[in-house]
Amino acid sequence: MFLKQFHTFATPVQGAFLRETVSGQAVEEVKRMEALAVGSIESGTTGGVEAPRWFDTITVKIDRMKTVEDRLASDLIVLADTPLPARPGPRSFGSEAWS
């Protein structure tokens, strides 16, 4: 759900940054381990995945997602500091509707 919301609001550049940053062997390994975990309900086994391996691998993915979060925060700060062009209508910051 989070990624669906992300792609709804992200710019194409931000979407590409996510795809490039949150990728690689560790991310693919997390997907594999997640599938094993979901399947373990029926199979009764986690396929030999032990907790330290899971935590080491998911930490890599989380760190990469944090890199994306930091970039988005930076983009938002830049956007917030950019003056809006004068726009007609009640949502314009120069409008009397905001007074």
C-alpha positions as CSV (number, residue, x, y, z in Angstrom):
1,M,0.0,0.0,0.0
2,F,2.8,2.4,0.9
3,L,4.5,2.0,-2.5
4,K,1.2,2.5,-4.3
5,Q,0.7,5.8,-2.5
6,F,4.4,6.7,-3.2
7,H,3.9,6.2,-6.9
8,T,0.7,8.2,-6.9
9,F,2.5,11.3,-5.6
10,A,6.1,10.9,-6.5
11,T,7.7,12.7,-9.5
12,P,9.2,10.5,-12.2
13,V,12.6,11.4,-10.9
14,Q,11.7,10.3,-7.4
15,G,10.2,7.0,-8.7
16,A,13.4,6.3,-10.6
17,F,15.5,7.1,-7.5
18,L,13.4,4.6,-5.5
19,R,13.9,1.9,-8.1
20,E,17.6,2.5,-8.3
21,T,18.2,2.8,-4.6
22,V,16.0,0.1,-3.2
23,S,17.4,-2.7,-5.4
24,G,20.1,-5.2,-5.5
25,Q,20.9,-8.6,-4.0
26,A,19.8,-7.7,-0.4
27,V,16.4,-6.4,-1.6
28,E,15.9,-9.6,-3.7
29,E,16.9,-11.7,-0.8
30,V,14.3,-10.0,1.4
31,K,11.6,-10.8,-1.2
32,R,12.7,-14.4,-1.1
33,M,12.6,-14.6,2.7
34,E,9.3,-12.8,2.9
35,A,7.8,-15.5,0.5
36,L,9.3,-18.2,2.7
37,A,7.8,-16.6,5.8
38,V,4.3,-16.4,4.1
39,G,4.6,-20.0,2.9
40,S,5.8,-21.2,6.3
41,I,2.2,-21.1,7.5
42,E,1.5,-24.1,5.3
43,S,4.9,-25.7,5.0
44,G,5.9,-25.3,8.7
45,T,9.4,-24.3,7.8
46,T,11.2,-21.1,7.2
47,G,13.6,-22.7,4.7
48,G,16.5,-22.4,7.0
49,V,16.4,-18.6,7.3
50,E,17.5,-17.7,10.8
51,A,16.8,-14.5,12.6
52,P,20.3,-13.0,12.4
53,R,20.3,-13.4,8.6
54,W,16.9,-11.9,8.3
55,F,17.8,-8.9,10.4
56,D,21.1,-8.3,8.6
57,T,19.3,-8.4,5.2
58,I,16.2,-6.4,6.1
59,T,18.5,-3.8,7.7
60,V,20.2,-3.2,4.3
61,K,16.8,-2.7,2.7
62,I,15.6,-0.4,5.5
63,D,18.8,1.7,5.2
64,R,18.2,2.1,1.4
65,M,14.6,3.1,2.0
66,K,15.9,5.7,4.5
67,T,18.1,7.1,1.8
68,V,15.0,7.5,-0.4
69,E,13.1,9.1,2.6
70,D,15.9,11.6,3.1
71,R,15.9,12.5,-0.6
72,L,12.1,13.0,-0.5
73,A,12.4,15.2,2.6
74,S,15.1,17.3,0.9
75,D,12.9,17.6,-2.2
76,L,10.0,18.7,0.0
77,I,12.1,21.4,1.8
78,V,13.2,22.8,-1.6
79,L,9.6,22.8,-2.8
80,A,8.4,24.5,0.4
81,D,11.1,27.2,0.0
82,T,10.1,27.9,-3.6
83,P,7.8,30.8,-4.0
84,L,4.5,30.0,-5.8
85,P,3.8,31.8,-9.0
86,A,0.8,34.1,-8.8
87,R,-2.3,32.0,-9.5
88,P,-5.8,33.1,-9.8
89,G,-8.4,31.5,-7.6
90,P,-9.0,31.0,-3.9
91,R,-5.9,28.7,-3.4
92,S,-3.5,31.4,-4.5
93,F,-1.4,32.6,-1.5
94,G,-1.8,36.1,-2.7
95,S,-5.6,35.7,-2.8
96,E,-7.9,37.6,-0.5
97,A,-9.5,34.2,0.3
98,W,-6.5,33.5,2.6
99,S,-6.8,36.8,4.5
